[in-house]
Amino acid sequence: MLRLRAELDGLIAHLYGLTEEEFSHILSTFPLVAEEIKAAALGEFKRGGLAGADGGPPPGG
């Protein structure tokens, strides 16, 4: 469940056109969300989120 949430969060951040810095700042504003979840979401954002959203490899991968 953690991975799915992280993938979705990362994908949504990409869809909104956020930079890594912007997404990191947004994640930091949710004090009740566990750091593990925030780190996983940021990791998925960096990876491309949901394996490129089409089931294929992430962008650049």
Helices and strands as residue ranges (DSSP letters): H 2-15, H 20-28, H 35-47, G 50-52
